Amino acid sequence: MNLKEEILSYYSARYPYVYVITFEEDRVISALSEITNSQHISFEIWSASSQNNHITREEPVLSVLSLLEQAASEEKKRFILLKDFHIFIGHPVVMRMMRDIAHILASKGSMVVISSPVLEIPQELSKDIAIIDLPLPTYSELREVFNRVLVERSTIFPEEFVETIIRASRGLTLVEAYRVFNRALAKGGDYRLDDIDLVIEEKKKIIRKYDMLDYIEPEEDISSVGGLFELKKWLTEREKAFSDEARKFGLPAPKGLLLLGVQGCGKSLMAKSIANMWKLPLLRLDMASLYTADRTPEEALRNAIKVAGSLEPVVLWIDEIEKGLSGVKDEKESSTSRSFGMFVTWMQEKKEAVFVVATANNVTNLPPELLRKGRFDEIFFVDLPDVHERNEIFRIHLGKRGRNPDDYNIEAFVNMTEHFSGAEIEQIIIAALFKAFSEKRELTDRDIEIAIRETVPLYETYEENIKELRDWASSRTRFATVSSALLDMFKKN
């Protein structure tokens, strides 16, 4: 259902007020113009800065009060668009008048539409206002803008690349897309294939305006992650899950993963690797920034979800999700609990191909609702690496730094690093390389052994916490790696 159809459905249901959450006023104006022209209804636009208000030199509140009073008293049907009215809707006189005339507007077939990027509704008006969260433009809407730019610039673009450049602009508003397309052409000459990269770069910059979202270039692939064989197998089985063939086969798009476990054991690295493995864009949602933004946490989260959905298929990475949800259990009516409620509802019901990878180190702060079936496809526990995983991790980090792992005594290193995390093993290799470099010689086994002895693993400090985490996960999650004993048994056979 597009915006025009949605507004018409509320109009038919006799709603007096509709609140459209959007930055794109032009799309709202266009939809309302089509409705009022086809229905032969008067259409007026009000804004605080307009010079066409009925009382041009008086306060905006007086101006809008006069407009609302006139709409209620006249017999003719009318649509009124109030731009950025969230600033004034909480005024006690405005709120009271809107309540007083609600039934009058509905009975005579008039409607007031509020357009604003910020949702602000007084409790007193909550039963009279329908809310429309306007999604970002569809492929076809962006294609129309692209075609308009081609006509305005009297230029051409190879048809075989049209779909690529339109899809590259997903996530932008119509105005942003219009500017990006024009900027690509402003370089001179006709559109070229490398203009697609320019569109992608511009989109990244625009997405960064949403301070709770980061557009990340995932350099790591699945081979950068040591161990976690069960998790890798699960991901491999779903590698084509976002394809049209999967939909035709009857499969739903995967919802996401919750990765619980010990700090430094590859949860964040796996999130980046999934995006690379599946060849999908990667967005990182900073839950903590939801509470530092200028807008409310609910608004910030709603915008983040909207942007992520417009980029589908996409991987949405939420690192250390428990930090953004602390207080949910204790503060039932707080911004945190409302944001959490919005998030879990979206996870349960989302239709967009947004694969959420949430990571957490501390399960005690996670609300039980998040762990309920249907929120995530699977919950994996990521433990400290076992002997087989440590072997692979040493080999990966030596190989990444230009060394042949077979030249080193990996087995000895593995035996010395029981209870070490993958991140700690990486730092051991780096510390050993620094020592060898400072002495102007090649890396040796002894350098690595010294670095191991000088490293105090996290396990030494948080042994009890890690054991508690393992106990909790043993009956509630799926383990991300195969049991070492099981692997050894297969090797012997």
N, C-alpha and C positions, 0 to 999 in steps of 0.2 A: 504494500500500500504506500503510494507516494504522499507527499505533503498535502497536495490538493485533495486527494481522496480522504486523507485522515481528518483534515479540517471539515470537509463536507459531512463526514460521518458524525462528528460532534455537533455540527450545525443541525443535522437532521434529528439528533437526539435532544435538541433544545438546550444545549449548554450555553450559558451567557458569556463565559470567558474561556479562552484557550491561551495557554502559555507555551510559546515555542522557544526551546533552549537552543540558541544558535548564534554564531557570529555573522552568519550570512543573511543579512536583512533583505538583500535583493531577491533571494530565493523565496522568502516569505511574501514579499510584495508581488512577485510574479504569480505565485499560487493564488493569492487573494484577488489579484486583478482578473485572473481567469474565472474564478468563482463568481465574483460580483458582475462581471460582464455577461456571463452566461445566464445569471439569475436576475439581471437588471436591478441590482441593488447598489445603493450609494456606497462609495468607499472613500474614507478619509484617513490620512496619516498624520499622527501627532508625534512631535519630539520636543524636548525641552529647549532646543535651539532654533526651532522653526519660527520663521517670520510670518507664517500664515495662521498662527493660532488666533482664536477669537479675541483674546485679550493679550496683545503682543507685548505690552510694557509691564505687565504684572508678573508675579511669581508663577513659575510653571504649575504649582499645585492649584492655584486659582484657575489657571487656564484649563487644566484637565478636568477640574470639577465642573466648569461651565460646559465643556464638551460632553461629559457624561450626562449632565442634567438635560442638555438639549436632546441627546439621543433617547433618553427615557420619555421625554415629553412629546416629541414629534411622532406622528403616525407612521412616517415612512420607515421602511427597513433600511438598516445601514450596517456596514462593517467598519470598525475603527481599529487601526493598527497603532499601538502605543510602543514606540521605540525605547529600549533601555528603561522600561518603566519599573524595574526592580528597585530603583533608587527612591521612587515615590510611593510604591504600593503599600509600604508600612506606615505611611502617614495616617494618623487616627481618623481624620475627616475623610480622606480618600477611601480608606478601608471601609468606613461606615457607609459611605454613599454607594460603594460597589455592592455591599450587602443589601442595601435598601432597594436598589434598582435591578438586582439580578433577575428576579421573577418577571419584571416588566420587559426587560430585553429579551428574555427567552420566549415570552408569550407573543411578542410582536414580530419575532423572527429577525432580531438584530444580534450582533455578536461583537465582542471586544476581544481583539487578539493582541497579546503582549509578546514582543520579540526582545530577547535578551540572552547574552551568553552566560548569565548568572541566574540561578534559580533562587528566588526569594519570595516566599508566599506566607503571609500571616496565617496563623492557625485558624483564625475566624473565617478565612476565605477558602480554606482547603477543600470544602465540599462542593464549591461552585466552580472551581477551575479545573479544566482538563489540561494535562501536561503532555506535550509532544517533544521528545528529545530528537531533534532533526539530525539524521545521520549525515556523515560526509558524503560528497557526491558519488554517484554510481559510475560505472564504466561508461554507460551511454551518455550521461550528463557531461563527463569529462571529454568524451569524443566530440560532442557538440561544440564545446569551447575550443578544442583543438581545430576543428574545421573552420570555426569563425576566425581564428587567428590566421589560418592559411589564406582565407579570402581577404582579410584586411591587409595582409602583407603581400598579396598576389604572388604566392610562392607555392611550391609543391613539396611533397614528402613521399618517399618510396612506400607504397602500400604495404609491402611485406614487413615494414618496421613499425607500422602504425600501432598495432596491438601492443608491441613492446613498450613504446613510449607512453601510451595511455596507461598501461599497467604500472609503469614506473612512477606515474604521477598520482597513483592512488594514495589517499591519506591527506591530500591537499584540499582546501576549499576551492570553489570555482574561481574566486578572485586570485588566490595564490597560483592556481594552475594557469590562469590567463597570463599572469606576470612571468611565470617560469617559461612558458612557451614563447612568449615575446622576447625574453632575455636570450633564449637559445638562438633565436633568429637574429638578434641585434649584433651578433658577432660578425655578420656579413655573409652574403650568399644564401643558398637554399639550406634546408635542414640536411644534416648528415647523421650517420650512425652514431658518431661520438657525442652528438647532442643528447642522446639518451643518458649518457653518463652525467652530463651537466644537469639534466632534470633530476637525476637521483641525488646528486650532490646538493642541489637546492632544496630538495625534499628533506634531506638530513638536517640542514640548517634550520628549516622551518619546524621540524619535529623537536629540535633542541629548544625551541621557545617554550615548549611544555616542560617546565623545570622538573617534572616528576618522571620524564621519559628520556632515555638515551638510546640513540641509534648506534649499534655496535657492529664493527666489522669482525666477525669471528675468524681468526686466523688458525685456531686450533681445530684439528679434525679428530676423529675417533681414535686414530693411532697415537695421538698425544696423551691419551688416558691409559694409565697402566691398570690392569686388572678389571674388576667390575664386569666379569664375563656374563653373568645373568642379565644385568641391565643392558649390556650391549646387544645380547641376543634379542631381548624384548624390543629394543629400538630398531634392530634390523628387520624384524618381522613387520614393523609399521612404517618402513621407509617410504612406501608408495601409498600410504593411507590417505593422502590429500588429493590423490589423482581422481579423474573422472571414472576410471575403471573401478576404483574402490567404491564409488557412489553407486555405480551400476550393479556391482556385486552385492549391494545391500549393506555396506559398512558405513557407520557414522564416522565423521571426522573425529580423531582422537581429542580428548579434552586436555589432558596434561598429566604431569608427574609431580609428586611431592617427594623430594629427596631429603631424608633425615639422616643425621649421622655426625660423626666426629669431625671437628674442625680440621681443615687442611687435607682432607682425604679425597678431593676431586669433584665435589658436588658442583661448584661454580664452573670448573673446567668442563664438566659434562654438559652443562647447559649451553655453553658456547659451541661445543662439539656437535650437539644435536642439530643446531641451525646449519652448521657447515655440512653435516652428513646428509641432511634432507634438502639442502640448497634453498633454505628459506631465510628471509630477513630476520634479524634478531633485535628485539627491543628489550631494554632493561627498565623495569619499573622500580623506582626508589620509594618504598613505602614510607620511609621517614620523612621524605620531602612533602608528602601529602599534608603534613601538619605544620609546615613552614611556609607554604604558598600563601599568596594574598587572598585567594578564595577559600571557601570551606573545604575540608577534606572530602566531603561527598562530591562537591563540584569537581575538584581536582581528579578524583578517581573516576568519575563519570567521563571526563574528557579523555583521560588516559585509555579507558576501555573503548571509547568511541574511535580514537585514533588507531589503536591496535586492531580493532575490528575492520576498519576501512582498508587495512593493508593485507588482509587475509589472502593466502595462507601466510602465517607469521608465527615465530616463536616469541613468547613473552616471558622473559626471565625475571623472577621476583626473588632477589637474593636476601637471605636471612629474614624471611617473612614474619618470624615471630617478633622481631623488633618493632614492626609496624602495627602489631596486633596486641601489644602489651596493654592490659587494662580492660580488654573486652569482657572478661569474666566478671569484673567488679563494677564496671560502669555501664549499666544497662541502657541508659539514655544518652551516653556521651557521643561525641563525633566519631570516636574510634569504633564504638559498637554499631553505629549507623553505617559507617563505611564498610565495616566487616560484613554486615547484613547484605549490603549491596553487592559486595564481592562474591559471597558464597551463592547468592541468588543467580548472579550472572554465570558463575561456574556451572551451576546445576542446569541452567536453561539456555546457555548461549548456543546460537546456531552458526556463528562465524567460525571459520577455520583458524582459530587462535589456539596454539598449543602452549599451555602454561607450564613452565618449569619453575616450581617454587622450591627453595632450599631452606633448611632450618637446622640449627645446631642444638637448640634447646626445646624439647617437646613440652616442658612444663608450662610454657607460656602460650601454647597453641590451644585455642578453643576446641572442644570436642566436635563441634559442628563442622569444622574444617576437615576432620578426619573421616567423616561419614561417607559411606559408599555413594557414588554418583558425583562427588565433587571432582575427584581425580580418577583417572583410569587405573592408576596403581600408586602405591606408596612403597618406596624402596628404602632400606636401611643401608647406609654406606659406612662400613666399619674401617678400623685401621687395617692396612694391607697385610695379607699373610705372606708366607715365604715366596710363593709363586708370583704374587703381585709385586712384592718388593724387588724380586729379580727383574721383572719387566720394567719397573719404574727406573731402576738404576740404568738399565740398557737404554731406555728412552732418553733420559737426560744426558747421558754420555754421548749418545748418537746426535742429539740436537746441537751439541757443542763440538762437533767435528771429531769425536773420538770413536774408535772401534771398540765396542764393549768387550769383544773377545780378547782384547789385549789386557784386560784387568781381571782381578780375582773377585768376580761378582759374588760367588758363593760365600766368600768370607765376609763381604760387606753385608750380605743378607743376614747371615748369622749374628752379626754385631748390631743389627738395627731392629730387633724385635720391639714392638710397641711404637715404632716411628711412623709418622704420617708421610704421605706422598710429598707434601709441601716441605717437610723437614728433610727428606732425602734430596729433593732438588737443591735446597740451600746448602746441604753438605757438599754436593758436587761443585756448586758455585764457590763456596769457601775454599775448597781444595784447589780450584783453578786459580783463585786470587793468590794463594800461597805460591804455587808454581810459577805464576806470571811474575810475581815480585822478585823471585830468585832467578828469573830468566832461564827457565828450563821446562821440560815437558812434565805433564801431570803423571804422578806415580801412584801405585797402590797405597804407599805410606801416607801421601797427602790426604787421601780419602779416609784412611783409617784414623788419622789424627783429627780430622774434621768430625768424624763420627763420635770419637771420645769427648770432644769439646762441646758436643751438642746435648742439651738436656731436653728430651722430648716432652711434649705437652702431657703425655700419659703420666709422667712422674708427679705432676702437680694436680691433675684432675682424674686420677685413677678411679676414685669412688663415683664421680659423676659419669664417667664413661661406662662403668659397670652397670650403673642404674639405667643408663640409656640403652644398653644392650638388653637388659632384662625387660624393659618396657617394649622394645622393638620385637623381641623374640616371638611374641604371640599376636602382634598387631600389624607387622609389615612383612614385606618380602625382602630377603637379603640380596644385595646387589652383586654378590660374588658367590661362586661355588665353594662348598666346604673343602678345605685343604686335604682333609682325610679322604674325601671322595676322589679328588684329583689324583692323589697318591695311589689309591687303590686301582684306578683305571690305568695309571702308568705301569704298575707292576704287572697287570694282566696283559 
